[in-house]
Amino acid sequence: MTLQSLLLVAFGGALGACGRFVLSTWLFVPGQFPWPTLAINVLGSFGIGLVWGLGLQQSWFELWGRYLLVIGFLGGFTTFSAFSLEALALIEGGRVLASLSYIVASVLACISAAWIGQLLTSDYL
């Protein structure tokens, strides 16, 4: 770890966290299904697939892209801890089916989004 990589992660993380805050505030509806967290996690998963596919084996990715974009920005943007708390809150509120739906939708949509993002950067298109 170098000071440069630490600063890139910190800067990217701050931008990602601010992006998450703005988007979740904009999409939030009290008492509803946790759509903002699901949307953020799907967008973040798509973004990580896209950036990984574009950057893998590129010098910019190894020099700064992985730190700034993947670990920093997307790490600060996605909200898995919020996802876990919201799934638990749904269960504690007696909404077990909604919680299970949220968990399945989040996992399937996020893995699919990462895969699609990576596919868009591959030679398969």
Backbone hydrogen bonds in HBPLUS format (Angstrom, degrees):
<---DONOR---> <-ACCEPTOR-->    atom                        ^
c    i                          cat <-CA-CA->   ^        H-A-AA   ^      H-
h    n   atom  resd res      DA  || num        DHA   H-A  angle D-A-AA Bond
n    s   type  num  typ     dist DA aas  dist angle  dist       angle   num
A0006-LEU N   A0002-THR O   3.06 MM   4  6.29 159.0  2.10 148.2 154.2     1
A0007-LEU N   A0003-LEU O   2.91 MM   4  6.13 157.6  1.96 151.0 156.7     2
A0008-LEU N   A0004-GLN O   2.94 MM   4  6.15 154.6  2.01 149.6 156.7     3
A0009-VAL N   A0005-SER O   3.00 MM   4  6.21 159.2  2.04 147.8 152.8     4
A0010-ALA N   A0006-LEU O   2.95 MM   4  6.15 161.0  1.98 147.0 152.7     5
A0011-PHE N   A0007-LEU O   2.89 MM   4  6.02 165.2  1.91 149.9 153.6     6
A0012-GLY N   A0008-LEU O   2.92 MM   4  5.98 168.4  1.94 149.1 153.0     7
A0013-GLY N   A0009-VAL O   2.78 MM   4  5.79 156.9  1.83 147.5 154.8     8
A0014-ALA N   A0010-ALA O   2.98 MM   4  6.14 153.9  2.05 144.0 150.5     9
A0015-LEU N   A0011-PHE O   3.07 MM   4  6.37 161.7  2.11 150.7 155.3    10
A0016-GLY N   A0012-GLY O   2.86 MM   4  6.06 159.4  1.90 150.7 157.0    11
A0017-ALA N   A0013-GLY O   2.86 MM   4  5.98 162.7  1.89 149.7 154.2    12
A0018-CYS N   A0014-ALA O   3.03 MM   4  6.18 157.1  2.08 145.0 151.2    13
A0019-GLY N   A0015-LEU O   2.90 MM   4  6.12 156.2  1.96 146.5 153.5    14
A0020-ARG N   A0016-GLY O   2.86 MM   4  6.12 156.4  1.91 150.0 156.4    15
A0021-PHE N   A0017-ALA O   2.94 MM   4  6.15 158.3  1.99 145.8 151.6    16
A0022-VAL N   A0018-CYS O   2.96 MM   4  6.18 167.0  1.97 154.4 157.0    17
A0023-LEU N   A0019-GLY O   2.99 MM   4  6.11 172.7  2.00 152.7 155.1    18
A0024-SER N   A0020-ARG O   2.85 MM   4  5.86 163.7  1.87 150.8 156.3    19
A0025-THR N   A0021-PHE O   2.95 MM   4  5.96 153.1  2.03 144.5 151.9    20
A0026-TRP N   A0022-VAL O   3.00 MM   4  6.13 155.7  2.06 146.6 153.4    21
A0027-LEU N   A0023-LEU O   2.99 MM   4  6.15 152.8  2.06 148.6 155.1    22
A0028-PHE N   A0024-SER O   2.97 MM   4  5.68 127.7  2.25 137.8 148.7    23
A0032-GLN N   A0029-VAL O   3.24 MM   3  5.81 155.6  2.30 143.0 141.9    24
A0035-TRP N   A0033-PHE O   2.63 MM   2  5.59 139.6  1.78 113.5  99.7    25
A0038-LEU N   A0034-PRO O   3.26 MM   4  6.53 166.2  2.28 153.5 157.7    26
A0039-ALA N   A0035-TRP O   2.82 MM   4  5.94 169.0  1.83 161.5 164.2    27
A0040-ILE N   A0036-PRO O   2.92 MM   4  6.08 161.4  1.95 149.9 155.1    28
A0041-ASN N   A0037-THR O   2.91 MM   4  6.05 162.4  1.94 150.4 155.1    29
A0042-VAL N   A0038-LEU O   2.94 MM   4  6.15 155.5  2.00 150.8 157.5    30
A0043-LEU N   A0039-ALA O   2.87 MM   4  6.05 167.7  1.89 152.2 156.1    31
A0044-GLY N   A0040-ILE O   2.81 MM   4  5.90 159.6  1.85 147.3 153.9    32
A0045-SER N   A0041-ASN O   2.91 MM   4  5.96 149.3  2.00 137.0 145.5    33
A0046-PHE N   A0042-VAL O   2.88 MM   4  6.10 159.1  1.92 151.7 157.2    34
A0047-GLY N   A0043-LEU O   2.81 MM   4  6.00 160.5  1.85 148.0 154.2    35
A0048-ILE N   A0044-GLY O   2.88 MM   4  6.09 153.7  1.95 145.0 151.4    36
A0049-GLY N   A0045-SER O   3.08 MM   4  6.27 155.8  2.14 143.8 150.0    37
A0050-LEU N   A0046-PHE O   2.92 MM   4  6.13 159.5  1.96 152.4 158.5    38
A0051-VAL N   A0047-GLY O   2.83 MM   4  5.97 173.4  1.84 155.2 157.2    39
A0052-TRP N   A0048-ILE O   2.92 MM   4  5.79 156.2  1.98 137.1 144.8    40
A0053-GLY N   A0049-GLY O   2.94 MM   4  5.98 160.2  1.98 141.6 147.6    41
A0054-LEU N   A0050-LEU O   2.92 MM   4  6.12 156.2  1.98 149.6 156.3    42
A0055-GLY N   A0051-VAL O   2.78 MM   4  5.75 153.5  1.85 147.4 155.1    43
A0056-LEU N   A0052-TRP O   2.91 MM   4  5.59 155.8  1.97 148.1 151.2    44
A0058-GLN N   A0055-GLY O   2.78 MM   3  5.18 141.8  1.92 152.5 145.6    45
A0062-GLU N   A0058-GLN O   3.30 MM   4  6.68 158.7  2.35 152.4 157.2    46
A0063-LEU N   A0059-SER O   2.92 MM   4  6.09 152.1  2.00 151.9 160.4    47
A0064-TRP N   A0060-TRP O   2.90 MM   4  5.88 172.3  1.91 148.7 151.3    48
A0065-GLY N   A0060-TRP O   2.91 MM   5  5.91 170.9  1.92 142.1 143.4    49
A0066-ARG N   A0061-PHE O   2.93 MM   5  5.39 163.9  1.95 143.7 139.2    50
A0068-LEU N   A0064-TRP O   2.92 MM   4  6.00 177.4  1.92 167.8 168.2    51
A0069-LEU N   A0065-GLY O   2.84 MM   4  5.39 150.5  1.93 138.8 148.4    52
A0071-ILE N   A0066-ARG O   2.94 MM   5  6.25 172.5  1.94 173.6 173.9    53
A0072-GLY N   A0067-TYR O   2.90 MM   5  5.83 141.0  2.05 140.9 153.2    54
A0073-PHE N   A0068-LEU O   2.81 MM   5  6.08 169.6  1.82 146.6 149.6    55
A0074-LEU N   A0069-LEU O   2.89 MM   5  6.04 166.0  1.91 151.8 156.1    56
A0076-GLY N   A0072-GLY O   2.84 MM   4  5.91 150.2  1.92 150.4 158.3    57
A0077-PHE N   A0073-PHE O   2.82 MM   4  5.94 134.8  2.03 141.9 155.9    58
A0078-THR N   A0074-LEU O   3.04 MM   4  5.95 171.7  2.04 146.0 147.0    59
A0083-PHE N   A0079-THR O   2.88 MM   4  6.15 156.5  1.94 153.6 161.2    60
A0084-SER N   A0080-PHE O   2.94 MM   4  6.21 157.3  1.99 149.1 153.6    61
A0085-LEU N   A0081-SER O   3.12 MM   4  6.35 162.3  2.15 146.5 150.7    62
A0086-GLU N   A0082-ALA O   2.88 MM   4  6.06 160.4  1.92 153.9 159.4    63
A0087-ALA N   A0083-PHE O   2.93 MM   4  6.11 156.7  1.98 151.3 157.5    64
A0088-LEU N   A0084-SER O   3.04 MM   4  6.22 157.8  2.09 146.3 152.3    65
A0089-ALA N   A0085-LEU O   2.86 MM   4  6.08 153.1  1.93 144.8 152.9    66
A0090-LEU N   A0086-GLU O   3.00 MM   4  6.19 152.3  2.07 144.6 151.0    67
A0091-ILE N   A0087-ALA O   3.19 MM   4  6.48 154.7  2.25 142.3 148.7    68
A0092-GLU N   A0088-LEU O   2.85 MM   4  6.13 167.4  1.87 156.9 160.2    69
A0093-GLY N   A0089-ALA O   2.89 MM   4  5.97 134.0  2.11 138.3 150.3    70
A0095-ARG N   A0090-LEU O   2.78 MM   5  5.05 149.1  1.87 169.2 158.7    71
A0094-GLY N   A0091-ILE O   2.94 MM   3  5.21 157.0  1.99 114.4 117.2    72
A0099-SER N   A0095-ARG O   2.94 MM   4  6.22 153.9  2.01 149.8 157.8    73
A0100-LEU N   A0096-VAL O   2.86 MM   4  6.15 164.2  1.89 156.6 160.1    74
A0101-SER N   A0097-LEU O   2.88 MM   4  6.04 156.8  1.93 146.7 153.7    75
A0102-TYR N   A0098-ALA O   2.89 MM   4  6.03 154.6  1.95 144.4 151.5    76
A0103-ILE N   A0099-SER O   2.88 MM   4  6.14 158.9  1.93 152.6 158.1    77
A0104-VAL N   A0100-LEU O   2.96 MM   4  6.11 173.3  1.97 152.4 154.3    78
A0105-ALA N   A0101-SER O   2.84 MM   4  5.88 164.1  1.87 148.3 153.8    79
A0106-SER N   A0102-TYR O   2.91 MM   4  5.90 158.6  1.95 143.4 149.8    80
A0107-VAL N   A0103-ILE O   3.01 MM   4  6.19 171.8  2.02 154.1 156.1    81
A0108-LEU N   A0104-VAL O   2.94 MM   4  5.99 169.1  1.95 156.3 158.7    82
A0109-ALA N   A0105-ALA O   2.86 MM   4  5.66 158.7  1.91 142.9 150.1    83
A0110-CYS N   A0106-SER O   2.93 MM   4  5.80 158.2  1.98 142.5 149.2    84
A0111-ILE N   A0107-VAL O   3.04 MM   4  6.09 166.9  2.06 150.9 154.8    85
A0112-SER N   A0108-LEU O   2.97 MM   4  5.96 157.9  2.02 144.0 151.2    86
A0113-ALA N   A0109-ALA O   2.82 MM   4  5.91 152.1  1.90 141.4 149.6    87
A0114-ALA N   A0110-CYS O   3.00 MM   4  6.19 159.4  2.04 147.1 151.8    88
A0115-TRP N   A0111-ILE O   3.02 MM   4  6.21 159.0  2.07 146.6 152.5    89
A0116-ILE N   A0112-SER O   2.84 MM   4  6.06 161.3  1.87 153.1 158.1    90
A0117-GLY N   A0113-ALA O   2.87 MM   4  6.01 161.7  1.91 148.4 153.8    91
A0118-GLN N   A0114-ALA O   2.99 MM   4  6.19 155.3  2.05 144.5 151.0    92
A0119-LEU N   A0115-TRP O   2.81 MM   4  6.04 154.1  1.88 147.6 155.8    93
A0120-LEU N   A0116-ILE O   2.94 MM   4  6.15 151.7  2.02 150.5 156.9    94
A0121-THR N   A0118-GLN O   3.09 MM   3  5.40 150.4  2.19 105.5 114.5    95
A0122-SER N   A0119-LEU O   3.03 MM   3  5.08 164.6  2.06 108.1 113.0    96
